[in-house]
Amino acid sequence: MTIEERQILNVTVIRLVGRVTYTDGADLLHDTLQRLIGQGRTNLVLDFQEVPYIDSQALAIVIRTHTALSRQGARLKLLHVRGYVRELLTITRLSSVLEIFDSEADAVASFSAEGTR
């Protein structure tokens, strides 16, 4: 698994590529998210467009990060969730807890919309 980061306004988009599992990328995902949060970059979007599979450890990292950020008034949102990953989020009912977007522009704009409430 590889990770690419880019900044759009006050939002960091994290593009994941490949399977995210205990043996392939879960530690990298965890370390990347912790580094970004430590840098104060707490408006995060995880782009799953090129992720065919995640395991329970990777899912736990996403949930823990979402929970920790929510407590701080920040957000973790998901983008381009498809296939197996979408099914997993639906089966576990996490799709009703996590904000999921099909458009990067909508995901980024959603952070601004929250600030106007």
C-alpha positions in Angstrom: 0.0 0.0 0.0 1.1 3.5 -0.7 -0.1 6.9 0.6 -0.1 10.2 -1.2 -1.0 13.4 0.6 -2.1 16.8 -0.7 -3.6 19.9 0.8 -6.7 21.6 -0.5 -7.4 24.8 1.5 -7.6 23.6 5.1 -8.2 19.9 4.2 -5.7 17.2 3.8 -6.7 14.5 1.2 -4.9 11.2 1.8 -5.0 8.9 -1.2 -4.5 5.3 -0.4 -3.4 2.8 -3.1 -3.6 -0.9 -2.7 -4.8 -3.3 0.0 -4.7 -2.0 3.6 -4.1 -4.9 5.9 -2.2 -5.8 9.1 0.8 -6.9 6.9 0.5 -4.3 4.2 0.0 -0.7 5.1 -2.0 -0.6 8.3 1.0 0.7 10.3 1.8 3.2 7.6 -1.8 4.5 7.7 -1.8 4.8 11.4 1.5 6.6 11.5 0.5 9.0 8.7 -2.8 9.9 10.4 -1.0 10.4 13.8 1.7 12.6 12.2 -0.9 14.7 10.4 -3.0 15.2 13.6 0.2 16.0 15.5 0.9 18.7 12.9 -2.6 20.2 13.5 -3.9 19.0 10.2 -7.2 17.7 11.5 -9.6 18.1 8.5 -8.9 14.8 6.8 -10.3 13.0 3.8 -9.3 9.4 3.1 -9.6 8.6 -0.6 -10.3 4.9 -1.0 -10.7 4.9 -4.8 -7.8 2.5 -5.4 -8.3 0.4 -2.3 -9.9 -3.0 -3.1 -9.7 -4.4 0.4 -9.2 -3.4 4.0 -9.0 -5.7 7.0 -10.3 -5.3 10.5 -7.1 -3.7 11.8 -7.2 -1.0 9.1 -10.9 -0.5 9.8 -10.1 -0.1 13.5 -7.6 2.6 12.7 -10.2 4.5 10.7 -12.7 4.3 13.5 -10.3 5.3 16.2 -9.1 8.2 14.2 -12.6 9.3 13.4 -13.6 9.1 17.1 -10.5 11.0 18.3 -11.0 13.8 15.8 -14.7 14.1 16.6 -13.9 14.6 20.2 -11.6 17.5 19.2 -14.3 19.0 16.9 -12.4 17.9 13.8 -13.4 15.4 11.2 -12.3 12.4 9.2 -14.3 11.8 6.0 -14.2 9.1 3.4 -14.1 9.5 -0.4 -14.7 7.1 -3.3 -15.6 4.1 -1.1 -16.5 1.2 -3.4 -16.7 -2.5 -3.8 -15.7 -4.6 -0.8 -14.8 -1.6 1.4 -18.3 -0.1 0.8 -19.9 -3.5 1.6 -17.9 -3.8 4.8 -19.0 -0.3 6.0 -22.6 -1.2 5.1 -22.6 -4.5 6.9 -21.0 -3.1 10.0 -23.3 -0.1 9.8 -20.4 2.2 9.9 -21.6 3.8 6.7 -24.2 5.6 8.9 -21.5 6.9 11.2 -18.8 7.9 8.8 -19.4 10.6 6.2 -18.8 9.2 2.8 -18.5 11.2 -0.4 -18.4 10.3 -4.1 -16.9 13.7 -5.1 -13.7 15.2 -3.8 -15.1 18.7 -4.3 -18.1 17.8 -2.1 -15.9 16.3 0.6 -13.7 19.3 0.8 -16.6 21.7 0.7 -18.3 19.9 3.5 -15.7 21.2 5.9 -16.5 24.8 5.1 -20.2 24.1 5.4 -19.6 22.8 8.9 -18.0 26.1 9.9 -21.0 28.1 8.9 -23.4 26.3 11.2 
